[in-house]
Amino acid sequence: MILKNAKKQRKIRISSVLKGTADRPRLSVFRSNKHMHAQLIDDQKHVTILGATEKSVAGISGNKTEKAKKLGMELASLAKKQNITKIIFDKGSYRYHGRVKALADGAREGGLQF
């Protein structure tokens, strides 16, 4: 029970500072044991601009870290099609380590700035 509360507190503390706009949407990351999910969110309008998961992107293979990096690159290419180049990275309650860092690195390689 204590761990769930600590995780919730970390997410609240981080998300209270980060607010996405139409010009700089928030890249929200969700990491499960099997898959990664990422969304670009406009917090002013309360709208998800676009989202991607490892399952929805075709041709992703390799280990979990490699899949996360490819997901970041795919998300960056989808964002560039909608003329989005600058974002705010919201790691949620996760540490900036492993798959979360790989997703961020892939998004940077794809052309997103944060």
JOCOR-V177027 format. One record per helix or strand of 3 or more residues. SS is the DSSP state (hx for helix, st for strand). FROM is the first residue (numbers start at 1). LEN is the number of residues. If there is no record, write none. Layout:
ss=SS from=FROM len=LEN
ss=SS from=FROM len=LEN
This chain:
ss=hx from=2 len=14
ss=st from=26 len=6
ss=st from=36 len=7
ss=st from=47 len=7
ss=hx from=64 len=18
ss=st from=88 len=3
ss=hx from=99 len=11
